[in-house]
Amino acid sequence: MRTGAIRNKGAAKPGGGWKASVAHALRRISAALVLLLLAAGLALWWAARWTPPREIYPIQGVTIDAGNGAVRWGSIKAAGADFAYVMATQGTRGIDPMYARNIAGAREVGVRTGAIHRYNLCQLATDQAANFIRHITRRPDALPAVVWLDFDDRCPDRPTRALLLSELATFLAQIEAHMGKRSLIA
């Protein structure tokens, strides 16, 4: 064995060095990030277009609120939506600013509609019902109203079960009398 053979065993390849190693690592990391972004984009694309099979769920719909921005109702109808529940009111004072526009747009293209009220567990039922009744007109072709139960973490007192059931019964009685049909709870 020659002298110095062991010393040269781990020598870098010609043209290499630490800069080449760093560049190679950065290329590999960049390629992995690009693949990850492509996979995430594909997953989001698929999720945005997925619908359950019509054989199992023959009637399908959407839930819309102001957070969806300007809704293209023709596209929603073309995608197969038979109905739409539209966020209408919240608590004692809130109203979705896009409610009237969304309801009109959905009805224009033949999508049946229903209103959603976001029920606040820390506000009086009669005040919330008044807000709903003030803004939602009774229509015989409307879907039953949906009451979306919502607990606000900023609420100082969590209601007892008995109080919640009593208040919810009061709210439901008032809006069901207004709408002329039973409501759904979500």
N, C-alpha and C positions, 0 to 999 in steps of 0.2 A: 504494500500500500504506500502510496506517495505521501509525502508530507504536505499537510494543508488540505487533504481531500475531505476531511470531516468539516473543516471550517467552511468550505464552499458548498456543502450539501444543502443548506437552507438559504442560499443566496437568491435574491430576487431575479425574476426573469428579465431578460434584456428589455429595456424600454419601460420597465415597471417602476415600482417605488410606491411610497405611501400615497402620493397624489393619484396615481392610477387606481389604487385600491379604494380610495375614497370616492373617486368618480364612478367606479364599478358599483359600489354600494349604493350611491345615490341613484344610479340608473335602475337598480333592482327595486329600491324603495319607490321610485317614481312609477315604475311599471305596476307594482302592487297597488299603489294608490289609484292609478287609472283603472285597473281592473275592479277595484272596490267601488269606485264611482260609477262605473258602467253597470255593475251588478245592482247597486242601489237605485240607479235610474231605471233599470229594467223592472225591478220590483215595484217601484212607485208607478210606473206606466201600467203594469199589470193590475195593481191594486185599484187604480183609478178607473179601469175598464171592466173589472170583474163584476159579475152579477151572479146570483144563485141560479141554478137550473130552473127553467120554467116548468119542467115536469113535476118538480117537488114544490116549488113556490110559484103558482100560476099568476098571482097578483103581486106586483112589486111596486115600490115607491121610494121616495127620497125625503130627507129632512133638510130644510133650507132655513138659513137665517141671514142676517145682514153680513156676517162674516164671509159668506160666499160671494159677496160683491154682486155685480150685475149678472143675473142668471139668464142664460140662453134657453128659454123654455122649449123651443122647438127641438133643440139638441137633446134635452132631457126626455121629451116625448119620443123622439126617434130612437133613443137608447132603450126604450121599453118601459118607462115609468108609467104606471097606471094612476098613481096618486102621489100627492105631496103634502107633507105636514110642514107648515110654515110657522116659524117662531113669531108670536104675536105680542104677547105682553109678559112682563116680569114684575113680580111683587105688587106693590101698591101704586107705583107710578111709571114703571118702565114700559116702553113700547118699542118694538123693533122698527127702526126707521124705514126699512125696506118692505114691511109687511104688506101694505096696500099694493105696492108695485108687484110684489111676488105673487100675491093672490090673483091679481088681474092677469098677469102674464101666464100663469098656470091655467087659469080657466079659459083664456083665449085659445090655447092650443088643445084644449080638451082633457087636461089633467085634473082629476078630482082633488079637492083641497080640504084641509082641516087646519085648525089653529092650535098652537101650542102655548100654554101658559106656564112659565117657570115659577113654580110655587115656592115662596120663601117661608121656611118654617118659623122664622122669627118675626113675621108680620101678621097682623090680624086678617083672618079669612074674609070677613065682610069687606074690608078695604081692598083686598086683592080681587075679590069677585066684582066689586064696583069698577075697578080698572079694566078687567076683562070685558064686562058688559058694556062699558062706555066705548070701547074700541072695536068690538067684534059684533058684526051684524048677524042676526039669525037668518039662516038660509036653509030651506028644506033639502037642498042638494049637497050641503056641507057634510063632511065626515065628522064623526064625533070629536069633540075637543079632547086634547091630550093635556094632562096635568103632569108636569115634570117636577118631581120633588127635588128640592135643592136646599142643602144646608150651607149657610154662609159661615165660614170660620170666624168671621168678625162679629158674629152674633154673640152677645154676652151670656145669654141663657139658652141652653138646649131644652126644648120643651119635653115634658114627660110624655109617655106613650098615650095616656088618657087625654091629655090636652091636644096632642097632635091629631088623634083620631076624631075628637070633637070638632076641632077647627077644620079639619079636612072634610068632614061630613057637612059642615056648614057651607064651606066653599063649593063643594060638589052640588049640593042642593040648589044653590043660587045659580050657578052657571048652567046646570042641567035644565032648570026651569027656563032660563033665558034661551038656550039652544034648542030645547024641545027634544032632547035625546040624552042618553047616558054618556058619560065621559070615560076616557081611558086614563089609567095612571101609569106613568113611566118612571 
